[in-house]
Amino acid sequence: MVCLGLVLSSCADDGKELAEPRPDQTTTTRPPPPTSAPDQLVSDSGLTISSPEFEPGADAPASVRCSGENRFPDLTWSGVPEDTGEMAIALIDQTDPEEPLLFWLAAGLDPSFGGISGGVLPNGAYESLNDYGKSGWGNPCLESAQNGRRDLQFKLYVMPDRSGVAPGQAGNEAWDLVASQAVDSATVLMRIDASSG
């Protein structure tokens, strides 16, 4: 107890003083941490995902921003293994790799599909909830998030069997199920400015 008191008292007064804030400083913000996510990741087996609407690592298309059409961008993939039972795709905010956020997860994708387009999922595919408790795609309007650019990663998962994910299932449960069963994956990154429409 005495040792703890000595440690606390020594930490409380280290002789340093904080600088006075400048008149133009009204809030304190922390810049977003650098992402560890690559612009695009092709798996060793050749599985790849891309979009005709944006280059890997480039700005998100207008349709995906707050003022856009509220639809997911067209996505295409190739190199799917022949023994695939199901595929899933997620949109993950990777700006802080220590605390990724799930914005969207679609499961039940037939391995014969070569992509998705028009903001409409093909028959048999369905969506879970996201980390905000919402179902379905919603443009990542990030004004309430940390200011600055956000790194948003589409991740395609390949599973040997049906995932068992249910439509409308809690996002963390669905994501865990998909990630734990995936035998292959590929990614593509797009970036968006939280302050832009």
VOSE-708419 format. One record per residue: x, y, z of N, C-alpha, C in turn; residue number from 1. Coordinates in pm, 1 decimal, decimal comma. Layout:
# VOSE-708419
       n_u       n_v       n_w      ca_u      ca_v      ca_w       c_u       c_v       c_w    k
         X         Y         Z         X         Y         Z         X         Y         Z  NUM
...
# end
This chain:
# VOSE-708419
       n_u       n_v       n_w      ca_u      ca_v      ca_w       c_u       c_v       c_w    k
      82,7    -120,7       0,0       0,0       0,0       0,0      85,9     125,4       0,0    1
     195,7     123,8      82,5     285,6     238,4      88,0     355,0     257,5     -45,7    2
     398,3     143,6    -107,4     465,6     151,1    -237,9     374,3     210,2    -343,8    3
     247,7     169,4    -341,9     152,4     219,7    -439,5     136,0     370,6    -424,5    4
     129,8     417,3    -300,1     116,3     560,2    -275,2     236,3     637,2    -326,1    5
     356,3     580,3    -308,9     476,3     647,0    -358,3     477,1     653,9    -510,2    6
     435,3     543,9    -574,8     431,0     543,0    -721,2     332,4     645,5    -773,0    7
     211,7     650,2    -712,5     110,4     744,5    -757,7     154,5     888,4    -737,9    8
     216,5     917,0    -624,2     255,4    1054,8    -598,8     368,2    1098,1    -690,4    9
     457,6    1001,9    -724,9     565,9    1039,5    -814,4     515,7    1061,4    -956,5   10
     409,4     988,1    -996,8     353,4    1006,3   -1130,4     274,1    1135,5   -1140,2   11
     210,6    1171,4   -1031,6     123,2    1288,0   -1034,4     201,1    1417,1   -1050,6   12
     327,1    1421,6   -1006,0     403,3    1544,7   -1014,1     542,3    1512,8   -1066,4   13
     557,0    1519,3   -1198,8     687,8    1489,1   -1256,2     763,7    1617,9   -1292,0   14
     710,9    1729,7   -1247,6     778,8    1856,6   -1271,6     750,9    1918,3   -1406,8   15
     675,0    1848,6   -1492,3     644,6    1901,1   -1624,8     507,6    1966,3   -1625,1   16
     496,3    2071,7   -1704,3     367,7    2140,4   -1714,6     318,6    2133,9   -1857,9   17
     186,3    2119,5   -1873,4     126,2    2119,7   -2005,7     124,8    2260,9   -2061,4   18
     148,9    2271,4   -2190,5     144,9    2403,0   -2254,5       1,7    2453,9   -2257,5   19
     -12,3    2585,0   -2248,2    -144,9    2646,6   -2257,5    -195,6    2633,1   -2400,4   20
    -324,7    2603,7   -2419,0    -377,2    2592,0   -2556,1    -377,3    2728,2   -2625,9   21
    -356,5    2723,9   -2757,5    -363,6    2846,3   -2837,1    -509,8    2888,2   -2849,7   22
    -535,5    3015,9   -2877,3    -674,5    3062,5   -2891,0    -752,0    2989,7   -3000,4   23
    -682,2    2942,5   -3105,2    -752,2    2876,3   -3215,4    -777,5    2728,1   -3187,2   24
    -731,4    2678,6   -3073,9    -753,5    2538,8   -3039,2    -878,1    2525,7   -2952,7   25
    -980,9    2467,4   -3012,2   -1106,2    2450,6   -2937,3   -1130,1    2304,9   -2899,9   26
   -1072,4    2214,0   -2974,8   -1085,7    2071,8   -2943,6    -952,4    2003,2   -2966,2   27
    -938,9    1888,7   -2907,6    -819,5    1808,8   -2928,1    -857,3    1687,5   -3010,6   28
    -786,0    1665,1   -3118,0    -814,1    1548,5   -3201,8    -687,7    1467,0   -3217,9   29
    -705,9    1338,1   -3235,7    -594,8    1247,2   -3258,6    -601,0    1205,6   -3404,5   30
    -490,5    1219,6   -3477,9    -494,9    1178,9   -3618,3    -518,7    1028,7   -3628,8   31
    -587,6     986,2   -3733,2    -611,8     843,0   -3746,0    -481,5     766,9   -3761,2   32
    -470,4     649,4   -3700,0    -347,1     572,2   -3712,3    -330,4     519,4   -3854,1   33
    -206,1     491,6   -3893,9    -186,4     439,2   -4029,0    -243,1     299,1   -4041,2   34
    -295,1     268,8   -4157,6    -350,6     136,5   -4179,9    -239,7      36,2   -4209,7   35
    -266,5     -88,1   -4177,7    -172,7    -194,1   -4214,0    -227,3    -271,4   -4333,0   36
    -341,2    -229,2   -4384,5    -406,0    -300,3   -4494,2    -345,0    -258,7   -4628,1   37
    -310,0    -356,1   -4712,0    -257,5    -322,1   -4844,6    -368,6    -273,8   -4937,3   38
    -332,4    -202,2   -5044,3    -431,7    -156,1   -5141,4    -506,8    -273,2   -5203,4   39
    -435,5    -381,9   -5227,9    -498,2    -501,5   -5282,8    -416,2    -622,2   -5239,7   40
    -485,0    -729,8   -5205,6    -416,7    -852,2   -5166,0    -474,0    -967,7   -5246,9   41
    -390,6   -1025,2   -5331,6    -426,1   -1143,4   -5409,6    -372,3   -1263,8   -5333,8   42
    -452,4   -1367,9   -5316,6    -407,9   -1483,6   -5239,4    -303,7   -1564,0   -5316,7   43
    -235,3   -1650,9   -5244,7    -133,5   -1736,0   -5307,6    -193,4   -1824,6   -5417,0   44
    -321,2   -1858,8   -5401,7    -386,7   -1945,4   -5500,4    -434,0   -1868,6   -5623,8   45
    -426,5   -1735,6   -5618,1    -468,9   -1653,4   -5732,0    -606,2   -1591,1   -5716,7   46
    -671,1   -1611,6   -5601,5    -800,3   -1548,0   -5576,9    -780,4   -1396,8   -5572,6   47
    -863,8   -1324,0   -5646,8    -850,7   -1178,4   -5651,0    -987,5   -1113,4   -5655,2   48
    -997,2    -993,0   -5598,4   -1119,7    -913,4   -5603,2   -1082,3    -772,1   -5645,5   49
   -1167,8    -711,5   -5728,3   -1143,2    -575,7   -5775,0   -1276,2    -510,1   -5808,4   50
   -1269,7    -384,4   -5850,4   -1390,8    -311,8   -5887,9   -1364,7    -228,9   -6012,1   51
   -1457,6    -228,7   -6106,2   -1443,0    -140,2   -6222,2   -1470,0       6,0   -6187,0   52
   -1515,2      31,1   -6062,5   -1551,6     167,2   -6022,4   -1441,7     241,3   -5947,0   53
   -1337,1     171,9   -5903,7   -1225,7     239,6   -5837,0   -1100,6     152,7   -5847,7   54
    -986,6     220,0   -5851,3    -858,0     150,6   -5851,6    -824,3     110,7   -5707,6   55
    -750,2       1,8   -5687,6    -711,5     -37,1   -5551,4    -640,7      77,1   -5478,2   56
    -692,5     109,1   -5359,8    -634,0     214,8   -5278,2    -678,7     354,7   -5314,0   57
    -760,5     369,0   -5418,7    -804,7     501,4   -5463,7    -931,0     545,3   -5388,5   58
    -976,7     666,2   -5420,1   -1097,0     719,8   -5356,9   -1219,6     636,4   -5393,4   59
   -1310,6     625,9   -5297,3   -1436,1     555,2   -5320,0   -1517,2     626,0   -5427,1   60
   -1591,0     551,7   -5508,2   -1675,2     615,8   -5610,8   -1784,7     699,9   -5545,9   61
   -1835,9     795,8   -5620,2   -1938,3     886,7   -5568,0   -2061,8     812,7   -5518,7   62
   -2094,7     700,9   -5582,3   -2214,7     625,6   -5544,1   -2207,7     572,0   -5401,8   63
   -2087,4     558,7   -5346,9   -2068,2     499,5   -5214,3   -2064,4     606,5   -5105,2   64
   -2054,5     732,2   -5142,7   -2046,7     838,9   -5042,2   -2186,0     875,9   -4992,5   65
   -2189,2     958,9   -4889,7   -2317,0     993,4   -4825,1   -2419,7    1047,7   -4923,4   66
   -2375,0    1128,2   -5017,9   -2467,1    1189,3   -5113,2   -2492,2    1099,5   -5234,4   67
   -2437,2     978,0   -5230,8   -2448,4     888,2   -5344,6   -2577,7     809,2   -5348,3   68
   -2576,7     702,4   -5426,4   -2696,9     623,9   -5452,8   -2727,6     520,2   -5345,1   69
   -2643,1     512,5   -5243,8   -2659,3     414,4   -5135,5   -2665,1     271,6   -5191,1   70
   -2559,3     237,2   -5262,6   -2546,4     100,2   -5315,0   -2399,5      61,1   -5310,8   71
   -2377,5     -69,6   -5295,9   -2237,8    -113,4   -5297,3   -2184,1    -101,7   -5440,0   72
   -2053,2     -78,7   -5454,5   -1996,8     -68,0   -5588,9   -1994,3    -204,5   -5657,8   73
   -1986,4    -203,2   -5788,8   -1970,7    -328,0   -5862,5   -1838,2    -391,1   -5822,3   74
   -1841,5    -520,3   -5795,9   -1721,7    -593,6   -5755,5   -1710,6    -719,8   -5839,8   75
   -1590,9    -752,2   -5881,1   -1567,8    -874,4   -5958,5   -1454,9    -953,3   -5893,6   76
   -1455,6   -1084,4   -5915,7   -1348,5   -1167,8   -5862,5   -1319,7   -1282,9   -5956,0   77
   -1204,4   -1342,5   -5935,1   -1162,4   -1456,1   -6017,6   -1068,9   -1544,3   -5934,5   78
   -1039,2   -1661,8   -5987,7    -949,1   -1753,6   -5919,3   -1013,8   -1830,7   -5806,3   79
   -1146,7   -1847,6   -5811,5   -1217,7   -1919,9   -5704,7   -1185,9   -2069,8   -5716,7   80
   -1140,4   -2134,6   -5607,6   -1109,9   -2278,1   -5612,2   -1232,9   -2361,4   -5649,0   81
   -1210,6   -2470,9   -5719,5   -1319,8   -2554,7   -5768,2   -1402,3   -2616,9   -5655,9   82
   -1340,2   -2645,2   -5541,5   -1411,2   -2713,0   -5432,7   -1476,2   -2616,8   -5334,2   83
   -1500,4   -2491,9   -5376,1   -1562,8   -2392,9   -5288,3   -1711,3   -2423,6   -5268,2   84
   -1756,4   -2415,5   -5142,0   -1897,0   -2440,1   -5111,5   -1978,1   -2312,7   -5099,1   85
   -1916,2   -2206,2   -5052,8   -1984,9   -2077,3   -5034,2   -1881,2   -1966,8   -5030,1   86
   -1925,8   -1846,6   -5067,9   -1840,2   -1728,9   -5058,5   -1913,3   -1620,6   -4979,1   87
   -1835,5   -1532,6   -4919,8   -1891,4   -1418,2   -4846,8   -1802,2   -1298,7   -4874,0   88
   -1858,9   -1180,1   -4857,0   -1781,5   -1058,1   -4876,3   -1816,9    -959,6   -4765,9   89
   -1714,1    -891,6   -4715,5   -1734,7    -795,4   -4607,3   -1671,4    -662,5   -4644,1   90
   -1727,1    -553,9   -4590,4   -1663,6    -422,4   -4597,9   -1620,4    -387,6   -4456,5   91
   -1490,1    -366,8   -4440,4   -1430,8    -348,1   -4308,0   -1356,0    -215,7   -4305,6   92
   -1379,8    -134,7   -4202,8   -1301,2     -13,1   -4182,8   -1169,6     -54,8   -4118,7   93
   -1061,7     -43,5   -4194,4    -929,3     -86,2   -4148,9    -840,5      31,6   -4110,8   94
    -898,4     149,8   -4088,5    -817,2     265,8   -4055,3    -735,2     239,8   -3929,7   95
    -797,1     179,7   -3829,7    -725,1     138,1   -3709,4    -724,1     -14,5   -3708,1   96
    -612,6     -75,4   -3746,9    -608,0    -221,6   -3755,5    -636,3    -291,1   -3622,8   97
    -616,2    -219,8   -3511,8    -642,5    -279,6   -3380,4    -791,7    -287,9   -3350,5   98
    -871,0    -203,7   -3415,1   -1015,7    -201,0   -3390,9   -1090,7    -190,1   -3523,2   99
   -1085,6    -294,1   -3606,7   -1159,0    -288,6   -3733,5   -1309,3    -286,5   -3709,9  100
   -1381,8    -219,1   -3798,8   -1526,9    -209,8   -3789,5   -1591,0    -278,6   -3909,2  101
   -1694,3    -357,0   -3883,2   -1766,9    -423,8   -3990,1   -1881,1    -334,2   -4036,2  102
   -1874,5    -287,3   -4161,5   -1980,0    -204,4   -4217,2   -2084,8    -286,5   -4292,5  103
   -2044,3    -403,1   -4344,2   -2136,7    -480,3   -4427,3   -2082,8    -620,1   -4443,4  104
   -2172,6    -718,3   -4441,9   -2132,9    -855,8   -4469,7   -2244,2    -923,6   -4547,5  105
   -2207,9    -978,4   -4663,0   -2301,3   -1055,5   -4745,2   -2248,6   -1197,5   -4755,3  106
   -2332,9   -1294,8   -4724,7   -2294,9   -1435,7   -4729,4   -2387,2   -1509,1   -4826,6  107
   -2364,5   -1639,5   -4839,1   -2448,7   -1719,7   -4927,0   -2421,1   -1698,5   -5074,8  108
   -2304,6   -1643,7   -5108,1   -2270,7   -1620,4   -5248,4   -2229,4   -1752,1   -5314,1  109
   -2294,7   -1785,0   -5422,8   -2265,3   -1907,4   -5496,7   -2127,0   -1896,7   -5560,6  110
   -2046,3   -2003,4   -5552,2   -1911,5   -1998,9   -5610,0   -1908,1   -1973,2   -5760,3  111
   -2019,9   -1995,3   -5827,7   -2022,0   -1971,7   -5972,8   -2032,5   -1823,5   -6007,0  112
   -2071,0   -1739,9   -5910,0   -2080,4   -1596,4   -5936,2   -1940,0   -1540,9   -5961,9  113
   -1932,3   -1450,5   -6055,2   -1804,5   -1384,5   -6081,6   -1800,9   -1243,4   -6027,7  114
   -1906,6   -1206,3   -5955,8   -1911,8   -1071,9   -5899,9   -2053,4   -1031,5   -5865,5  115
   -2067,4    -909,0   -5818,5   -2198,2    -852,3   -5785,9   -2203,4    -711,7   -5845,5  116
   -2322,6    -669,6   -5885,4   -2332,6    -538,5   -5949,6   -2470,9    -477,9   -5928,8  117
   -2478,4    -348,1   -5956,0   -2605,8    -278,0   -5950,6   -2661,7    -259,3   -5811,1  118
   -2581,7    -287,1   -5708,0   -2629,6    -272,1   -5572,0   -2731,8    -375,9   -5531,0  119
   -2742,4    -484,5   -5608,9   -2840,5    -589,3   -5579,4   -2767,7    -722,4   -5565,8  120
   -2794,2    -793,7   -5456,3   -2733,1    -924,6   -5438,0   -2804,4   -1028,2   -5524,2  121
   -2732,6   -1126,7   -5574,6   -2796,1   -1232,5   -5653,9   -2881,3   -1323,9   -5566,2  122
   -2968,5   -1400,9   -5629,2   -3054,3   -1494,3   -5555,7   -2970,1   -1587,2   -5469,1  123
   -3018,8   -1610,0   -5347,5   -2950,4   -1699,3   -5255,2   -2854,7   -1629,5   -5161,1  124
   -2813,6   -1508,2   -5194,6   -2723,7   -1432,9   -5107,7   -2805,6   -1348,6   -5009,6  125
   -2747,4   -1316,6   -4896,3   -2818,3   -1242,0   -4792,1   -2717,7   -1167,1   -4706,1  126
   -2767,6   -1078,8   -4621,2   -2680,2    -992,6   -4541,2   -2701,6   -1013,7   -4392,0  127
   -2594,1    -998,3   -4317,2   -2602,3   -1000,3   -4171,6   -2618,7    -856,4   -4123,2  128
   -2624,7    -837,7   -3993,5   -2617,3    -703,6   -3936,5   -2471,8    -657,0   -3943,4  129
   -2451,1    -527,3   -3925,1   -2314,4    -476,6   -3915,4   -2284,4    -440,1   -3770,4  130
   -2169,2    -378,5   -3746,5   -2131,2    -344,4   -3608,7   -2218,4    -234,4   -3548,6  131
   -2303,6    -173,0   -3628,5   -2396,1     -71,4   -3578,4   -2537,1    -127,8   -3562,0  132
   -2551,1    -259,1   -3580,1   -2680,8    -323,3   -3562,0   -2775,2    -303,4   -3678,1  133
   -2724,1    -259,3   -3793,2   -2807,6    -235,9   -3910,5   -2790,9    -350,3   -4009,5  134
   -2897,8    -379,3   -4081,9   -2893,2    -484,2   -4182,9   -2879,0    -423,3   -4321,4  135
   -2807,3    -492,7   -4406,9   -2796,3    -449,0   -4545,4   -2690,2    -343,5   -4566,1  136
   -2673,6    -307,0   -4691,9   -2573,5    -206,6   -4728,5   -2620,5     -68,4   -4687,1  137
   -2529,1      11,5   -4635,9   -2552,8     152,5   -4608,2   -2425,5     227,5   -4640,3  138
   -2432,0     330,2   -4723,1   -2310,4     404,1   -4755,1   -2238,5     445,5   -4627,5  139
   -2106,7     428,2   -4622,9   -2032,4     458,5   -4500,2   -2021,3     608,2   -4474,9  140
   -2127,2     666,9   -4419,8   -2127,4     808,9   -4384,0   -2057,3     821,4   -4250,2  141
   -1942,1     883,9   -4250,9   -1853,3     873,4   -4136,2   -1832,9    1004,6   -4061,5  142
   -1925,5    1098,8   -4074,7   -1905,6    1226,5   -4006,7   -1894,1    1208,9   -3855,7  143
   -1962,5    1108,1   -3801,3   -1957,4    1086,4   -3656,6   -1829,6    1015,1   -3614,9  144
   -1755,0     962,7   -3712,7   -1629,7     895,4   -3682,4   -1516,7     997,4   -3676,7  145
   -1400,0     948,3   -3650,3   -1282,2    1033,1   -3642,8   -1263,6    1109,3   -3774,1  146
   -1225,6    1234,5   -3765,4   -1203,0    1312,7   -3887,0   -1087,2    1255,4   -3966,5  147
   -1086,1    1282,0   -4092,2    -976,3    1237,6   -4176,6   -1017,5    1126,9   -4271,2  148
    -920,1    1075,5   -4344,4    -947,2     971,1   -4442,4    -961,5     836,2   -4374,9  149
   -1051,1     755,7   -4430,4   -1075,0     621,4   -4376,8   -1036,0     518,6   -4482,0  150
    -982,9     408,9   -4435,6    -942,1     299,5   -4523,0   -1045,3     188,0   -4513,5  151
   -1119,6     166,0   -4621,9   -1229,2      69,6   -4623,3   -1192,6     -47,1   -4715,0  152
   -1192,7    -164,8   -4657,0   -1145,5    -283,6   -4727,5   -1259,7    -380,1   -4757,2  153
   -1273,7    -415,0   -4885,4   -1362,4    -525,5   -4922,1   -1281,4    -653,5   -4910,5  154
   -1335,0    -750,5   -4838,5   -1265,1    -877,9   -4821,5   -1355,9    -990,8   -4868,1  155
   -1305,5   -1068,4   -4961,8   -1377,7   -1181,9   -5017,5   -1329,1   -1309,1   -4949,1  156
   -1422,4   -1387,5   -4897,2   -1389,5   -1510,3   -4825,3   -1437,1   -1632,0   -4905,0  157
   -1356,4   -1736,4   -4906,4   -1390,3   -1863,2   -4970,5   -1398,2   -1970,4   -4862,8  158
   -1510,9   -2044,1   -4861,3   -1530,9   -2149,7   -4761,9   -1560,4   -2281,6   -4831,5  159
   -1514,8   -2393,8   -4774,0   -1536,7   -2523,2   -4838,4   -1680,7   -2572,6   -4829,1  160
   -1754,9   -2526,3   -4727,3   -1892,7   -2570,0   -4705,4   -1980,7   -2448,1   -4680,2  161
   -2109,1   -2472,6   -4656,0   -2200,6   -2364,7   -4620,8   -2158,1   -2307,2   -4485,6  162
   -2161,9   -2176,9   -4473,5   -2109,7   -2109,8   -4354,5   -2197,9   -2124,2   -4231,4  163
   -2327,5   -2135,4   -4252,1   -2419,6   -2137,6   -4139,3   -2461,5   -1998,9   -4093,4  164
   -2414,2   -1894,5   -4162,4   -2455,9   -1757,3   -4130,4   -2603,4   -1742,4   -4166,8  165
   -2679,3   -1680,5   -4077,8   -2822,4   -1659,4   -4101,6   -2848,4   -1515,2   -4142,5  166
   -2947,4   -1491,8   -4229,7   -2983,1   -1354,0   -4264,3   -3017,2   -1274,3   -4138,5  167
   -2960,4   -1154,4   -4127,7   -2988,7   -1069,0   -4013,0   -2916,9   -1108,7   -3885,5  168
   -2825,1   -1203,1   -3892,2   -2749,9   -1245,0   -3773,9   -2661,2   -1130,9   -3725,4  169
   -2632,0   -1128,2   -3595,6   -2544,2   -1025,4   -3539,6   -2412,1   -1023,4   -3615,9  170
   -2364,5    -903,5   -3646,2   -2246,2    -889,5   -3729,9   -2123,1    -958,3   -3676,4  171
   -2096,1    -943,8   -3545,2   -1975,0   -1005,7   -3491,0   -1982,7   -1157,5   -3499,3  172
   -2101,9   -1215,3   -3479,1   -2118,0   -1360,1   -3488,6   -2100,5   -1407,1   -3633,0  173
   -2163,4   -1337,4   -3726,3   -2155,1   -1374,3   -3867,5   -2011,8   -1363,2   -3918,0  174
   -1946,2   -1254,9   -3883,6   -1808,9   -1231,7   -3927,2   -1716,0   -1339,2   -3870,6  175
   -1733,6   -1373,2   -3741,7   -1651,5   -1478,4   -3679,8   -1673,0   -1612,3   -3750,1  176
   -1799,4   -1643,1   -3782,3   -1828,3   -1769,2   -3850,8   -1758,1   -1775,7   -3986,5  177
   -1770,3   -1668,8   -4061,3   -1709,7   -1665,2   -4194,4   -1557,0   -1673,1   -4184,5  178
   -1499,0   -1589,7   -4099,8   -1352,8   -1584,6   -4089,5   -1294,0   -1716,4   -4040,7  179
   -1364,1   -1783,1   -3949,5   -1311,5   -1908,1   -3894,0   -1317,6   -2023,1   -3993,9  180
   -1407,5   -2015,0   -4091,5   -1422,9   -2123,0   -4188,4   -1351,3   -2096,4   -4320,6  181
   -1309,0   -1973,2   -4340,9   -1247,3   -1937,0   -4468,9   -1115,6   -2010,4   -4489,9  182
   -1099,1   -2063,5   -4610,0    -973,2   -2129,6   -4646,5    -892,1   -2043,2   -4743,7  183
    -951,8   -1934,1   -4788,4    -882,6   -1842,4   -4879,1    -953,4   -1707,8   -4873,0  184
    -880,3   -1601,8   -4904,3    -941,4   -1468,3   -4906,1    -858,5   -1375,3   -4994,3  185
    -922,1   -1268,9   -5037,4    -855,8   -1165,4   -5116,8    -919,6   -1031,8   -5079,3  186
    -845,9    -922,3   -5096,9    -897,4    -791,9   -5055,3    -869,5    -684,5   -5159,3  187
    -949,7    -578,1   -5151,3    -923,1    -455,2   -5225,9    -967,6    -339,1   -5137,3  188
    -887,7    -233,1   -5137,5    -908,6    -119,9   -5047,5    -955,6       2,0   -5124,9  189
   -1050,4      77,1   -5065,7   -1086,8     208,2   -5118,2   -1079,2     305,7   -5001,6  190
   -1058,6     431,3   -5032,9   -1045,0     530,5   -4927,2   -1155,4     636,3   -4942,2  191
   -1194,4     690,0   -4825,6   -1300,7     790,6   -4826,5   -1268,5     895,4   -4722,1  192
   -1300,4    1020,7   -4751,2   -1278,2    1129,1   -4657,7   -1402,2    1144,5   -4571,7  193
   -1385,0    1133,9   -4439,3   -1498,7    1139,9   -4347,7   -1571,2    1272,8   -4354,2  194
   -1503,5    1377,3   -4398,0   -1567,2    1509,2   -4398,5   -1633,1    1542,0   -4532,4  195
   -1615,0    1454,4   -4631,9   -1672,9    1484,6   -4763,1   -1807,3    1416,8   -4779,2  196
   -1891,2    1470,6   -4866,5   -2020,8    1411,9   -4892,2   -2011,0    1304,8   -4996,0  197
# end
